[in-house]
Amino acid sequence: MSISGREFNWRKPFGPLIVQSTISDELHEILLTVGNRIRSKKSKEDYDYRERLAGNLSEEYGYGYDRKIIKDGKTADLKIAFSKKQFHIVEEELRWLAASYTRICYEQKNTDSKKDIWKPEELKIAHPLWINYMKQGEWNPVHNHTGLLSCVIYLQVPPEIGEENDKRFGTESSKKTNTPSAGKIEFSFGSHTEFGKSGIMYTPQEKQIYIFPAKLNHHVYPFKSKVERISVSCNFEALLRKKRYV
Ligand SMILES: [Fe+2]
């Protein structure tokens, strides 16, 4: 019996796709500048978004808030922290990235029909986006989001966090672990099987964006360094299509 020269066909037919890309310098600057401006405002409590989020963080702000909801509990218009021009840049780039996600899913055969490819104008950002200032010892437990798709964008990831995961420089608690995880995000899905995993961890890099299905569980591990890790998240909803374009 020959034990060489065989052809192997493989399939990985189940599970969600996580797409990683980068944001433009322009978007990075807008998100960081406006986030920091909110943070320095006397009225920053109005932007406090923590009651809507899972994070165990001391500072998470929405890029906008609804005055009337805060004052009398009624639905009202949202006050957006971006200027008109900034808002246009944020919307245009993020909707394009989210639409790219749906195209990649089709190209990678994660979806079967071209109808599953969404155009940017068919996707709506659920405002406000929010910014997370994560400090030493803070964490984000397992959670998922609302809507169709979600993203997380990294605005600042100090090198000290990565060094905690380096066995040469890491703290005593991380030196010998087989799962270095300080400051990492982990996505989880399904059950662990033999030769198959149910979670994937990523070490974020500045200006990276991860796009994923909103219902995909994920969590963020704490770090020990006295630094700040800054990320932004938002959700996308699908607008009703007047007619199919394919
Ligand atoms: Fe999240």
Residues whose N, C-alpha, C, O or C-beta is under 5 A from the ligand:
A	BS01	LIG	none
